[in-house]
Amino acid sequence: MPSVKNPNAPSKNRLAARAAKARKQNRKRTTGPGKQSSRVEKADTKRGARDGLLPTSGPNAALSAKKRRKLERKLGYALKRKMETEGEGGEEGEVEMKDAHDETGDQAAVDEQMALDMEGIS
C-alpha cells in the first residue's frame, strides 16, 4: 500500500504561504515607514504599536499637562540665561580683554619705542 500523507495536516503550499506571510509582516515591522532609529522605537513596534500612537509608559509616553508646563518653564529659564550670556559678551565666543593695553592711546609710546629699536639696529 502506498504511503499517504496525514490528511489533517496543512499542505506544503499552505506552509510555504504561511511562512512567506510571516516574513513579509516581520519585514514591514522592522523596515516600515518609521524606520526605527532607536531601541525604544524598535521595542514599541515589536509589541504592536502603530505609527503616530504614543505609548502610555516608557520614554516615549506623552507628558502630562503638569510635567509639560514644568518643562516649558525650565526651557524658558534656560533660554533666558543663554540670552543674558550672549548679551553680556557681545557675539558668541567673543570676550573683552580688560587687562590688555589700549593700542590707540599708546600710539606715541609705541612709535617712540620703535624709533629706539631702529637706532639700536643701525
Secondary structure, DSSP 4 states (H G I P E B T S, - for coil): ------TTSPPHHHHHHHHHHHHHHHHHHHSSTT---SHHHHHHHHTTPPTTPPPSSSTTSPPPHHHHHHHHHHHHHHHHHHHHHHHHHSSTT----SSS--TTTTHHHHHHHHHHHHHHH-
